[in-house]
Amino acid sequence: MVIAGRWAAVALLVPVLLGAAPSVGHSFSLPLRMPRDCGEPRYFDTASLACGACGPHQRGSASGTSCVCLPGFKMVSNNGGPSVTCEKCPENVNGVTEDGWNCIACPKGLTTEGKCKCLNSEILVERDVNGTLLKEALCIHCDGSEQSFSTSDVLGNRCIRCEQTFINVSKSCDCSEPNILTGGLCFSSSGHFPPKGVATIRYGQLGITVTSAWFQKNLQASAAACWLYSNLTSCQALGNMCVMNMNSLSSASTDACGLFQYIYANTAGLGIVHSISFWRQYLPWIYYGDQPGLASQVLETTQFPTGFSFKGTNKNIKLQFIAASYDAEGNFLKWQSLEGGVLQLCPDTLTRLDAAYIFGTTYQQSCTISVSKILMSFPKPVFYDVYLEYPEDNGQQYLWAIPVLNLNLQYNEVLVNQGSNRNNWLLTRRIFLVDALSGKENDLKKQPRIIRIASKITISIHLVPNTQRGAIYPPLITIAYTDLLVQNPDTQSVTVSFSVNYEMSQSEAQIQTDIALGVLGGLAVLWSLLKTAGWKRRTGSSVIDLQTVFKFLLFYAGDLANVFFIITVGTGIYWLIFFKAQQFVSVLLPIPSQEKYFVTYIGCAFTLKALQFLHKLISQLLVDIFFIDWERPKGKVLKAVEGEGGIRSATAPVSIWRTYFLANEWNEIQTVRKINPLFQVLAVLFFLEVVGFSNLALMDSSSSLTRSSESYIAPWSRILRFGVSSAVWLVIAMLQMIFFAMFYERFIEDKIRQFVDLCSMSNISVFLLSHNCFGYYIHGRSVHGHADTNMEEMNMNLKREAENLCSQRGLLPNTDGQTFQISISRRMRQQYDRIHKTLTRKHGPTRLLDSSANTFEQSTKAYHTMNKFLGSFIDHVHKEMDYIVKDKLLLERILGMEFMEPIEKSIFYNDEGHSFSDVLYYGNEATLLIFDMLFFSVVDLASQSFVLAAILTYVQQEIFRFIRNTVGQKNLASKTLVDERFLI
């Protein structure tokens, strides 16, 4: 029955809840209210998050979340929130007890809260020892005589012993004149009192000077106690106030730092601490000293006692930073490791925060924090003296003090720690993260007017030059503070960053790079001059004109691009190997500012290589080419005679289809390469992003190809990024070329050599001129006399050739040499040009459907003339334009030029390497490969994305391949009279 009753109640409740449910389009929003927005007669209801009205004779409490009785009224009941009942006290008992529940007579008057008040040296007593409420409150005087030396505490509810300085000076708890009362301490006027301190703090970034309530209360007292009594806490508090004032000095002011320096200068007799001349006994170590060049001496003279190593049994990659922490009052808090994000304002996981102190790992962290969160998390500053812990051989742990470069430090209102000249730096020791204390005016309980935040902290670690054991100089903490005028903490924010950088001098590496660049650049000039001389000979000109200078610059651009390419690739791979593989640290990666020359070299290499690539591309699109058809007519045919209506016998025409077929094959091999570009891009991307080689480009000491998602990911090094990508690109390209050369072209398909075979089977030779007087010749004359035959005869010819039953294919008898480099005489070139003028047209070959008969016949005649001329030239018919066949000298092959000038006779150089591919993509694979790699690298350096670089590289490959095919096809049709419609 009970269960049934419960289900019945649920059944009744469900319709009510469903009926109360809002519609789908209802807005689930409410106005934002803060406790401070409610005002005194109301309170903040924490259940409804809205303001509610207090009852009669009530007002909001100090916290704003409940109601309290007005002065003169006692509580009758209080259940929290507005559930308070108040009752007015009688006229003769007008005071209210401290707990608010009873009325009591107050003989010495009331406070603004309606409570009883007593004098400073008295305590308020409202109840008897057993808790019985007194009819009249008592003000008990604390005994300040020599026997007790007591006075009331801050709350005025018990007597405590007087502060010791009161007793020392006046032998009582009073500090009456002529004694001096400051900061709650009493000092004798007859003592050597320090100068009057200035309780102002200047915020230089805002141009505002604030009279600090904290300084007003504590500055003079701390200075006096430190000076007169060597009070340790007071000395630390004075030092903290100097640090809050940015360690800034002024020759005309006795601010916090002025008082600290005054005490420091007048306590030389107290001695020093740990043999450190800047660390005075009883005083905190704030400054290193202002001697010129001291910063350079501290940072570059003495080595840190412990070395670091990435691998091996003596692996040491942990930077054991430790800090002595103090509060604003000067109390020592504790020793604490910097691990766990002590100096890092940005929140993160402990694993990532602690990665900042792994040696060799460049660390960068940045975020934006709201001012309200800063005020909540750092109500008072904490000060840190940072050390680096290290062990000695005896097992004892020691500390090395870490210097601080405060970029906000001023001397006479002038920033002194600016620029890179260390001789002018003034190093300090103590730091803080947030100061929301010194910017408070008048009342320390109120919100600060200005806060000061450590917006940028950088720990710099410099490697000792030429070290082989991982020796470093003392680290340097560089800190920059931001002054922020607090207006609306909830909407204001500030950006903070924390980084750890590792540096080494790059001057020696830069000198070596400059030497290599100078030597290789000089060799590039000589090589370009040789290329220009060879080009002049191949053009048949001996005059140095503007075109010659322009050609030299183009050649030099390509050679200088190779110089920059060699230097950058060598540099990238050097840093990749020697940084990632080293055991004891001997090299550190260049920081981003030191990489600018390297990035400039990559940009120069790409720009110059692009000029060379475009130069070669345009040269290939302008080559002269002609197909020499050796086929002769077979017999005669009957042909109708136009206009006569008769039929007569005529020579049988030679089929043009073989020429069309060969032209199509030539058109197809124009963009054939020694590698597969698409596979190249995909393979590089696979190894970089999937296998994880890109992780080798991170600025850390790890050589692992994988990274945990929970671990800190170091920033990219542009040098390592280029080194990794170029190494992967070159290795994959080399493997592709080896595969194509050793396997694919040998056993599957070799399009270049197949084209030469096709020429022989088609009975067509190819005459190419890449320069005015230089080019290539492919001898395709069939050893069978003709190629326009049926399948049976063709197979028979191939069989006879395979069984050596016919002569060899070579140009010369009993030779196999079919490809030649040709250097023709000027007379030969002139005759070629005369015929060529009628062969080519302004707009390429005339279309068969709309061409005039005269133009077509003229072109056909020119074609046959050129075919006959070149055929007769090859057959030595023209004695005045004859040629000789010879081998190139070894030096000629190495230099890529010809020593002999073809004055009377042209020269055919035997070529076993099919060098005619120089006018194709195939023969310029090195240029294409380097250009693609540099394009990939430039895009990656600009975008820091291998994926985007791969996509854009493939797109540009396809664009230039399309241009090469399209324009090359038009040039082929124009130069050979092959109608473009037959090039498919």
Summary of the structure (lengths in Angstrom):
residues: 984
radius of gyration: 46.8
end to end distance: 92.7
largest distance: 156.7
contacts: 2955
relative contact order: 0.06
helix: 40%
strand: 22%
